[in-house]
Amino acid sequence: MIKEPSLDKIYLMMNKPCGYVCSAVSDSHKTVYELLPEELQSLVKNAKRGERLHTVGRLDCNTSGLLLLTTDGAFSNYLTRPENRISKTYEAQLSSPVDPASQSEYITRASAGLILPPEKKAPEQKSTGALLQFLTPTLCRLTITEGKFHEVRRLFRALGNEVAELKRISFGNYKLPEDLKPGEFKSI
């Protein structure tokens, strides 16, 4: 059962654009908090512990889409704990087209779980099964329940392809509204 939001906390959903990091401070990129009005930005660094606005998980700099922000640590912890198996769905534009026979192989291998290649701070590791659906030979939808470092990109690399563009479209029960433009946010 998903933890219900509390009335005295802040809950936001943002359509994160590419080029922004999910960090309060960055020397090399803009942060998602810069997209918020000043009164919400003040809750990032200046608020007391337990009242700070933070992202629920992260999206890397080159990934766009649904990002949740909250001041509710219990809500955030529930959604990001691996044992709760909260689904996250992404649309991935692949670098190379995948023919129908290979699509079947991708789907089967992804559902069984793959050995993810090492990347930066993440060692080689096994992923749990993922639900993969092809919309076109280069566009697919992937649902995972973990949140390993660059998991979606590493998964496709293990399948022999690269992700050209990645967008998260849902996180648990929360779906990215079609009318929420990149950089915009709203209360949930």
N, C-alpha and C positions, 0 to 999 in steps of 0.2 A: 504494500500500500504506500502511495506517495505521501510524504509529509505535506500537510496543508500549510499554506502561507499564513503568517501571523499578521494581525492587523497593525501592530506597531513597528513593522519592519518595511524596508523598501525592496521591491521586486521589479526588475526591469528586463525587457528583452530588447536587444539591439540587432540591427542588421549590420554586422561588422564588415567594413570594406577591407580589401587587401591593402597592405602597406602599414597596418597598425599592429602593435603588439599588445598582449594582455598582461601588461606589467604597469606598476605605478610609476616606474622610472625607467627611462631608456636613453642612452647616449646616441643611438644610431637610427631609431625610428620614432614616429609619433606613437602615443599610447591611446588606447580606446577611451581612456578617461578624458582626453582632450576634446572628444566629441560631445561631452556632457556640459550642461550649463554650470557656471561657477559654484552655485550652491550645492550641487551634487559632487563637484570636484573636491570641495572642502571635506567631504565625508570619506575621501580616499586616504588622505594622510593625516588630517587634523583631528579626526574623530577618535574617541576612546576605543580601546580594544572591545570588541563585541558590537560596535556600532559602525565599523568601517565598511564602506562600500567596496565590494570585491567581485571579481568574475567567478562564475561557477565553472571550474575547469578552465581550459585555455583553447584558443585557436591560434595556430602559428601565423606569422606575419603574412604569408602568402595564401592563407585560407580566409574565405569570406563567409558570411551567413550568420545564422542564429547564435547569439551569445547572450547568456543570462548573467545578470548582475544583481547582487543583493547585499543587504546588511545582516542577513540571517545565516549565521554559521551552521546551525543544525540542518537547515534546508540545503545549503550548499554541500555539506558533508554527505547527506543522504544521497543526493544526486550523483556524486562523484565516487562513492565507494564501489570498487569493483564487484564486491559480493552482492550488491543490490541489482546488478545487471540491467541498469537503466539504458535503454536503447538510444543511440545517436545515429541519425540518418544523414548521409551526404550524397550530393551529386558530384560525380567526378568526370571531368572531360579528359579523356586519355590522349596521349601523344600519338599512339599508333592504333589504327582501326583493328577490330577483332572480328574475324569471320565467324559465322554461326557455329561451326564445329568447335572452334577454340572458345567461343562464349560458353558453351556447355562445359568444357573443361575448366574454365575460370570459375564458374558457378560451383561446380563439384569440389574443386580444390579449396575455394574460399570457405565453403560451408563446413569442411572437415577441419579447418584451422591450418595455418601455414607457419613455417619457420620464417620469422621476419629478419631480414639482414640487419647487421649492426649499423647504427647511424649516430654520429656525434657522441652524445653521452649515453646512448641506449645500446646495450649489448644485443647480440643475437638472442631472440626469444620467440617462444611459440605463442601464436594468437589463438583465441578461442574461435569457434566458427562464426562466419559472417554471412549475412543474407545479401546476395548480389543479384541484381536485375539489370539487364541491358535495355536501354531505351532506343539506342542507335548503335552502330558499330564502334563509335567513339564516346558515347555518353552512357553512363550507368548510374544506378542508385545502389548504395551500399549501406547496410545497417550493421553496426557493431555494438557490443555491450561492454567493451573495455574502454580504455583511454590511454593506451600506451603512447609513448613519444612518437609522433609522426606515423601513427599506426596505419592510416589509410594509404598514405604514400608508400610506406614500406611494404604493405600487403601487395599493392600492384607491382612494385619492384620485384617481389618474390614470384609474381606471376609472369614476369618478363616484359612489363610495360611501365610507362611513367605517367604520372598525373600531371597534366598541363594546367588544369584549373580545378579547384576544390571548393565546394560550398556546403556548409551544414544547413540542412533544411528542417531538422527537428531534433529535439532533445527531450526524451521522455514524452510527456503529454503536451509539450510546448512545440508549436509549429511556427515557422517563420511566415508571417503574413505577407501576401503578395504585394500589398500596398505600402509596406514598410521599406522605404528606399535605403540604399547603402548610407551608413552614417546616422540614420535616424534611430530613435528608440521610443519605447512607450512603456507604461506601467502594465504589469500583469496581475 
